[in-house]
Amino acid sequence: MTNGAALQASEPRLRTRDWITLGLLVFGPFVLGIGWLVGVWLLWTSNRWTTVWKIAGTVAWPVGWTAAACCEFFQPPVWVSLLVGAVIAIAVYVALIKEARV
């Protein structure tokens, strides 16, 4: 039995273009850096995120890997430095997925 309410299909939180944007932000630095620049451009031209999240997405990779480089002053194993950088960057990208506007 239906209550007369029509089911409406809602727009997905992230479109294909948004997933490409996030993919380029994550993996773009490993493609001669140009992929990251394209990802940043796609991020800033999207209407899915606020300016604050766009800034966070832009600086996530550089800040994460700067933190990894700074870890080298404490002489941890290399994998620890890389893990620090990856965790910072990935945490921001996961937050971007969760905070995307519909």
Biotite code that builds the C-alpha atoms (Angstrom):
import biotite.structure as struc

atoms = struc.array([
    struc.Atom([0.000, 0.000, 0.000], chain_id="A", res_id=1, res_name="MET", atom_name="CA", element="C"),
    struc.Atom([1.357, 3.416, -0.873], chain_id="A", res_id=2, res_name="THR", atom_name="CA", element="C"),
    struc.Atom([0.688, 6.581, 1.031], chain_id="A", res_id=3, res_name="ASN", atom_name="CA", element="C"),
    struc.Atom([0.475, 8.727, -2.072], chain_id="A", res_id=4, res_name="GLY", atom_name="CA", element="C"),
    struc.Atom([4.026, 10.022, -1.818], chain_id="A", res_id=5, res_name="ALA", atom_name="CA", element="C"),
    struc.Atom([5.949, 9.733, -5.024], chain_id="A", res_id=6, res_name="ALA", atom_name="CA", element="C"),
    struc.Atom([9.443, 8.373, -4.873], chain_id="A", res_id=7, res_name="LEU", atom_name="CA", element="C"),
    struc.Atom([11.946, 10.881, -6.146], chain_id="A", res_id=8, res_name="GLN", atom_name="CA", element="C"),
    struc.Atom([15.353, 9.925, -7.398], chain_id="A", res_id=9, res_name="ALA", atom_name="CA", element="C"),
    struc.Atom([17.913, 12.154, -5.744], chain_id="A", res_id=10, res_name="SER", atom_name="CA", element="C"),
    struc.Atom([21.065, 13.249, -7.475], chain_id="A", res_id=11, res_name="GLU", atom_name="CA", element="C"),
    struc.Atom([24.095, 11.254, -6.302], chain_id="A", res_id=12, res_name="PRO", atom_name="CA", element="C"),
    struc.Atom([26.385, 13.045, -3.880], chain_id="A", res_id=13, res_name="ARG", atom_name="CA", element="C"),
    struc.Atom([29.339, 12.662, -6.228], chain_id="A", res_id=14, res_name="LEU", atom_name="CA", element="C"),
    struc.Atom([29.140, 12.597, -9.996], chain_id="A", res_id=15, res_name="ARG", atom_name="CA", element="C"),
    struc.Atom([31.649, 10.924, -12.290], chain_id="A", res_id=16, res_name="THR", atom_name="CA", element="C"),
    struc.Atom([33.474, 14.246, -12.728], chain_id="A", res_id=17, res_name="ARG", atom_name="CA", element="C"),
    struc.Atom([33.859, 14.521, -8.938], chain_id="A", res_id=18, res_name="ASP", atom_name="CA", element="C"),
    struc.Atom([35.337, 11.018, -8.677], chain_id="A", res_id=19, res_name="TRP", atom_name="CA", element="C"),
    struc.Atom([37.791, 11.894, -11.463], chain_id="A", res_id=20, res_name="ILE", atom_name="CA", element="C"),
    struc.Atom([38.698, 15.062, -9.552], chain_id="A", res_id=21, res_name="THR", atom_name="CA", element="C"),
    struc.Atom([39.437, 13.101, -6.383], chain_id="A", res_id=22, res_name="LEU", atom_name="CA", element="C"),
    struc.Atom([41.365, 10.464, -8.318], chain_id="A", res_id=23, res_name="GLY", atom_name="CA", element="C"),
    struc.Atom([43.574, 13.106, -9.904], chain_id="A", res_id=24, res_name="LEU", atom_name="CA", element="C"),
    struc.Atom([44.160, 14.780, -6.545], chain_id="A", res_id=25, res_name="LEU", atom_name="CA", element="C"),
    struc.Atom([45.296, 11.443, -5.094], chain_id="A", res_id=26, res_name="VAL", atom_name="CA", element="C"),
    struc.Atom([47.213, 9.917, -8.003], chain_id="A", res_id=27, res_name="PHE", atom_name="CA", element="C"),
    struc.Atom([47.941, 12.979, -10.147], chain_id="A", res_id=28, res_name="GLY", atom_name="CA", element="C"),
    struc.Atom([51.231, 13.851, -8.430], chain_id="A", res_id=29, res_name="PRO", atom_name="CA", element="C"),
    struc.Atom([52.627, 10.568, -9.705], chain_id="A", res_id=30, res_name="PHE", atom_name="CA", element="C"),
    struc.Atom([51.793, 11.523, -13.319], chain_id="A", res_id=31, res_name="VAL", atom_name="CA", element="C"),
    struc.Atom([54.433, 14.215, -13.778], chain_id="A", res_id=32, res_name="LEU", atom_name="CA", element="C"),
    struc.Atom([52.475, 16.480, -11.428], chain_id="A", res_id=33, res_name="GLY", atom_name="CA", element="C"),
    struc.Atom([50.218, 17.591, -14.267], chain_id="A", res_id=34, res_name="ILE", atom_name="CA", element="C"),
    struc.Atom([47.460, 15.249, -13.128], chain_id="A", res_id=35, res_name="GLY", atom_name="CA", element="C"),
    struc.Atom([47.390, 16.962, -9.735], chain_id="A", res_id=36, res_name="TRP", atom_name="CA", element="C"),
    struc.Atom([47.129, 20.373, -11.384], chain_id="A", res_id=37, res_name="LEU", atom_name="CA", element="C"),
    struc.Atom([44.200, 19.172, -13.486], chain_id="A", res_id=38, res_name="VAL", atom_name="CA", element="C"),
    struc.Atom([42.614, 17.746, -10.327], chain_id="A", res_id=39, res_name="GLY", atom_name="CA", element="C"),
    struc.Atom([42.995, 21.090, -8.553], chain_id="A", res_id=40, res_name="VAL", atom_name="CA", element="C"),
    struc.Atom([41.423, 22.869, -11.527], chain_id="A", res_id=41, res_name="TRP", atom_name="CA", element="C"),
    struc.Atom([38.497, 20.440, -11.540], chain_id="A", res_id=42, res_name="LEU", atom_name="CA", element="C"),
    struc.Atom([38.117, 20.882, -7.777], chain_id="A", res_id=43, res_name="LEU", atom_name="CA", element="C"),
    struc.Atom([37.946, 24.671, -8.029], chain_id="A", res_id=44, res_name="TRP", atom_name="CA", element="C"),
    struc.Atom([35.496, 24.619, -10.938], chain_id="A", res_id=45, res_name="THR", atom_name="CA", element="C"),
    struc.Atom([33.125, 22.212, -9.154], chain_id="A", res_id=46, res_name="SER", atom_name="CA", element="C"),
    struc.Atom([30.052, 23.325, -7.242], chain_id="A", res_id=47, res_name="ASN", atom_name="CA", element="C"),
    struc.Atom([30.153, 20.328, -4.900], chain_id="A", res_id=48, res_name="ARG", atom_name="CA", element="C"),
    struc.Atom([32.465, 21.816, -2.274], chain_id="A", res_id=49, res_name="TRP", atom_name="CA", element="C"),
    struc.Atom([32.700, 25.053, -0.314], chain_id="A", res_id=50, res_name="THR", atom_name="CA", element="C"),
    struc.Atom([35.742, 27.295, -0.614], chain_id="A", res_id=51, res_name="THR", atom_name="CA", element="C"),
    struc.Atom([37.129, 25.945, 2.656], chain_id="A", res_id=52, res_name="VAL", atom_name="CA", element="C"),
    struc.Atom([37.013, 22.358, 1.360], chain_id="A", res_id=53, res_name="TRP", atom_name="CA", element="C"),
    struc.Atom([38.516, 23.434, -1.947], chain_id="A", res_id=54, res_name="LYS", atom_name="CA", element="C"),
    struc.Atom([41.465, 24.966, -0.081], chain_id="A", res_id=55, res_name="ILE", atom_name="CA", element="C"),
    struc.Atom([41.808, 21.797, 2.017], chain_id="A", res_id=56, res_name="ALA", atom_name="CA", element="C"),
    struc.Atom([41.752, 19.609, -1.094], chain_id="A", res_id=57, res_name="GLY", atom_name="CA", element="C"),
    struc.Atom([44.331, 21.806, -2.802], chain_id="A", res_id=58, res_name="THR", atom_name="CA", element="C"),
    struc.Atom([46.839, 21.736, 0.043], chain_id="A", res_id=59, res_name="VAL", atom_name="CA", element="C"),
    struc.Atom([46.274, 18.151, 1.229], chain_id="A", res_id=60, res_name="ALA", atom_name="CA", element="C"),
    struc.Atom([48.935, 16.583, -0.954], chain_id="A", res_id=61, res_name="TRP", atom_name="CA", element="C"),
    struc.Atom([51.663, 19.219, -0.470], chain_id="A", res_id=62, res_name="PRO", atom_name="CA", element="C"),
    struc.Atom([51.059, 19.436, 3.296], chain_id="A", res_id=63, res_name="VAL", atom_name="CA", element="C"),
    struc.Atom([50.951, 15.664, 3.697], chain_id="A", res_id=64, res_name="GLY", atom_name="CA", element="C"),
    struc.Atom([54.225, 15.103, 1.931], chain_id="A", res_id=65, res_name="TRP", atom_name="CA", element="C"),
    struc.Atom([55.864, 18.090, 3.621], chain_id="A", res_id=66, res_name="THR", atom_name="CA", element="C"),
    struc.Atom([54.947, 16.470, 6.934], chain_id="A", res_id=67, res_name="ALA", atom_name="CA", element="C"),
    struc.Atom([56.500, 13.234, 5.674], chain_id="A", res_id=68, res_name="ALA", atom_name="CA", element="C"),
    struc.Atom([59.709, 15.081, 4.782], chain_id="A", res_id=69, res_name="ALA", atom_name="CA", element="C"),
    struc.Atom([59.771, 16.749, 8.209], chain_id="A", res_id=70, res_name="CYS", atom_name="CA", element="C"),
    struc.Atom([59.527, 13.312, 9.835], chain_id="A", res_id=71, res_name="CYS", atom_name="CA", element="C"),
    struc.Atom([62.959, 12.585, 8.404], chain_id="A", res_id=72, res_name="GLU", atom_name="CA", element="C"),
    struc.Atom([64.462, 14.930, 10.983], chain_id="A", res_id=73, res_name="PHE", atom_name="CA", element="C"),
    struc.Atom([63.499, 12.368, 13.621], chain_id="A", res_id=74, res_name="PHE", atom_name="CA", element="C"),
    struc.Atom([64.982, 9.493, 11.581], chain_id="A", res_id=75, res_name="GLN", atom_name="CA", element="C"),
    struc.Atom([62.023, 7.074, 11.641], chain_id="A", res_id=76, res_name="PRO", atom_name="CA", element="C"),
    struc.Atom([61.936, 4.211, 9.162], chain_id="A", res_id=77, res_name="PRO", atom_name="CA", element="C"),
    struc.Atom([61.073, 5.399, 5.661], chain_id="A", res_id=78, res_name="VAL", atom_name="CA", element="C"),
    struc.Atom([57.719, 3.630, 5.718], chain_id="A", res_id=79, res_name="TRP", atom_name="CA", element="C"),
    struc.Atom([56.675, 5.684, 8.760], chain_id="A", res_id=80, res_name="VAL", atom_name="CA", element="C"),
    struc.Atom([57.412, 8.950, 6.938], chain_id="A", res_id=81, res_name="SER", atom_name="CA", element="C"),
    struc.Atom([55.470, 7.807, 3.901], chain_id="A", res_id=82, res_name="LEU", atom_name="CA", element="C"),
    struc.Atom([52.598, 6.637, 6.080], chain_id="A", res_id=83, res_name="LEU", atom_name="CA", element="C"),
    struc.Atom([52.365, 10.044, 7.770], chain_id="A", res_id=84, res_name="VAL", atom_name="CA", element="C"),
    struc.Atom([52.108, 11.810, 4.414], chain_id="A", res_id=85, res_name="GLY", atom_name="CA", element="C"),
    struc.Atom([49.581, 9.352, 3.050], chain_id="A", res_id=86, res_name="ALA", atom_name="CA", element="C"),
    struc.Atom([47.358, 9.447, 6.135], chain_id="A", res_id=87, res_name="VAL", atom_name="CA", element="C"),
    struc.Atom([47.143, 13.252, 6.102], chain_id="A", res_id=88, res_name="ILE", atom_name="CA", element="C"),
    struc.Atom([46.305, 13.427, 2.401], chain_id="A", res_id=89, res_name="ALA", atom_name="CA", element="C"),
    struc.Atom([43.846, 10.522, 2.435], chain_id="A", res_id=90, res_name="ILE", atom_name="CA", element="C"),
    struc.Atom([42.047, 11.893, 5.503], chain_id="A", res_id=91, res_name="ALA", atom_name="CA", element="C"),
    struc.Atom([41.373, 15.150, 3.669], chain_id="A", res_id=92, res_name="VAL", atom_name="CA", element="C"),
    struc.Atom([40.164, 13.337, 0.542], chain_id="A", res_id=93, res_name="TYR", atom_name="CA", element="C"),
    struc.Atom([37.809, 11.150, 2.576], chain_id="A", res_id=94, res_name="VAL", atom_name="CA", element="C"),
    struc.Atom([36.471, 14.315, 4.217], chain_id="A", res_id=95, res_name="ALA", atom_name="CA", element="C"),
    struc.Atom([35.930, 15.795, 0.738], chain_id="A", res_id=96, res_name="LEU", atom_name="CA", element="C"),
    struc.Atom([33.819, 12.781, -0.190], chain_id="A", res_id=97, res_name="ILE", atom_name="CA", element="C"),
    struc.Atom([31.751, 13.106, 2.985], chain_id="A", res_id=98, res_name="LYS", atom_name="CA", element="C"),
    struc.Atom([31.333, 16.881, 2.748], chain_id="A", res_id=99, res_name="GLU", atom_name="CA", element="C"),
    struc.Atom([30.321, 17.083, -0.912], chain_id="A", res_id=100, res_name="ALA", atom_name="CA", element="C"),
    struc.Atom([27.143, 19.042, -1.468], chain_id="A", res_id=101, res_name="ARG", atom_name="CA", element="C"),
    struc.Atom([24.239, 17.377, -3.175], chain_id="A", res_id=102, res_name="VAL", atom_name="CA", element="C"),
])
